[in-house]
Amino acid sequence: MAKATSSMKLVKAPAVKPITIGAFTLHEQGLDVHGKPARPEYMAVDDFVRRCTEACGFWRVDLIAYADGRADWKDVIDDMIDHETITAQAAKQARYIARNVPKSRRVTGVSFAHHCEVAGLDAGEQVPWLKRAKAEGWTRSELRHAIRHAAKSKILEGQSDAMHTIDVTVQVEAEAASPYAAEQAAWAWVKQAVKGLQDARVISAKARPR
């Protein structure tokens, strides 16, 4: 079946002109220095580059959100994906972040990656966690660990708003004379593995046909 194509063509972006800040010229391949700039000038350019690096993730998600909001641009993101200027997964993540972490809940001085970590939290929890990450100087992984630890502690203390039952499928390999014997062996192994988990239980074991 032939792949459907959009009637809208992706317009080629105009050439990006270099950005000149004093003795520094920033372009797509790097940065050139002209003359011998003073230290304050160097620090100002370094600050500009740092701010751009921190903000570019937000720029991308807000651009995608804007395109999605244009009634006459319904297929612009699909065209970008078709032309491989963005992947479908990246577009999906961008929409998720734009929807769940709006500008009103973004904290200056905290990376885009940190904001991705709080996107799944309730609105009232996001800013406090981001501000704490900023104050503590946490990396993204440290913030993730702190959030998970807090959630686990809340459940153990009985403070969680709701309990959820989750079915997790685990695949193991067992060598046995028959599928039934393999199922029994796998059943025993998994039951032993989850023995220390509160309220966890093995529901079933079924051999996969070869």
N, C-alpha and C positions, 0 to 999 in steps of 0.2 A: 504494500500500500504506500502510495507516495506521501511524503510528509507535507502537511499543510504549511504554507509559508505566509507570513504576514505581508499585507500590502504596504505597510509602512517601512521605509528604508531607514536604516540607522545613518544619520548624517555624520560624516567624518568630522571629528573635533578639530578646530583650528590649531595651528601650531602654537605651542605654549612658549611665550616669551620669557627669557631669563628674568629673575628678580634681582635687582641690584640694590644693595643696602650698603652705602658708603663704599668701602674698599672691597666689598664681597659681592660676588656674582653667583647666584644659585641657579642651576639649570638641571635638566633631566639626568645628566650623566655625573653630576657632582657639584663641587663648589670651587671657584677660583678666587684667589686673593691678589689684589693689585696694590703694590706699594707695601708700606709697613704700617698697618692700622694700629691705633692706640688700644690699650687693654679694654677700656669701657666700650669701644666700638665692637670689639670682638665679643665681649660678654653680651651685648645687646643682640647680636646676630645669633649667638648660641641660644639665648632665651627665645628668640623667634622660632628657631628650628625646633626646640623642645616643645613649644606650645603647639606648633603645627603637627608634630608627631602625636601628641596627646589628643588633639582634636580631630584628626583625620577620620578616625573610626566613627565619630558622631556625625561628621559631615556626610559620610557615605550613607548612614542609616536615614538621616533626614532628607537627603536627596531622593532616596528610594521611596520614602514616605510621601514626599511631595509628588513624585511621578504617579504613585498609586492614587493620589487624591485628585489628579487632573482627569476630568471626565473625557477629555479628548486625547488622553495618553494611555488608554487602557492596555495597549500592547507594547509600550516602550520598554518595560523591563524584560518582557519575553524576547524582544529584539536584541537587547543587550546580552541576554543569555545565549541566543542563537549566534551572535557575533563573538561570543567568548570574551566579552569585556567584563563579565561577572559570571560566577557559577550559580546554578540554581540553588545550591545549599547556602551560599553566601547571601543571596537575595532573601531566602527564607529566614536566615538568622537576623538579617538587617531589619526585616519587617517585625520580627519578634521583639527585638531590642527597642525599636522606635515606638512600638505599641505599649510595651511594659515598663520602659524607663524613659518617660517624656522629659523634655528639657527642665521642667519644674522640679524634677527629682534627681538631677545630675549635680554632682559635687565637683567644683573646680579643684584641680590639683590631684585628682584621682583618675587613674587611667581608664580608658574605654574597656579594657579587659576586666577590671574590677567591677564596672557597671554590668557587664555580662553575667557576672557571678550572682548579682542580686536580682536579676530580672525575674526569677521565679518566686521571689518573696512577695508578701503582701506589701501594698504601697506604703503603709506606715512604718515598715521595717527597713526599707531600702536606704533612706538617707542616714539614719543612725548607724547602720553598718558601714556605709561609705565613709562617714565622718570618723568612725572609730578606726577604720583601715588607714585613713590619712594620718590620724594622730599617732597610731602605733607604728606607722611605716611598714605595714604588711604588704607582702607580695600577693599576687593573685591567688596562689596556692594556699598561702597562709590565711587569707580571707575565707576561701572555700572551706578549709579545715575548721576555722572558728565557727562558721555558720552551721556546719554539719554537727560539730560537737555540741553547740547550743541546742540544736533541734533534738539530738539524742538525749541530752540531759533533761529537756523539757518533757519528753515522753516518759523517761524513767521516773520523774517526779510527779507524773500524773497531771501535768499542766497543759498538755496538748489539747487543742480545741477539738480534735477528732482523731479516732483511730482508724486505720485503713488496713484491709486485708489484701496482701499482694501475693499473687501466684508467680513464682519464679521457676522457669524451666531450666534444668541442669542436664547436660549431656555427658555421660561417662561411657567408657569402653570396658566391657567385661568379657573375659575369655571363658567360655563354658561349653558343655556338650550340647546344649539346646538353648533356644531363645528363652524358655521359661527359667532355666537355671541361671542364665545371664541376668534376667530381670530380678531374680531373688538376690543375686550377689550385689547388683547395683543398688537395690532397695536397702540392703544392709549397710553398704558403704555410706550412702547419703544420709540415712537415719543417724549413723554414728557421727557424721560430720556436723549435722545441725543439732546434735544433742544438747549442746551448751547454749543454744539460742532460745530465749524465752518465747513460749507460745508457737514455736516453729514445729512443723510436722511434715512428714513425707506423705503425699497424697496418692501418688501412683508411680509405677515404673513399667515401661513398655518397650520391648526390643524393636529397633528399626529394621524393616526388611532390607536385605542386601540386594 
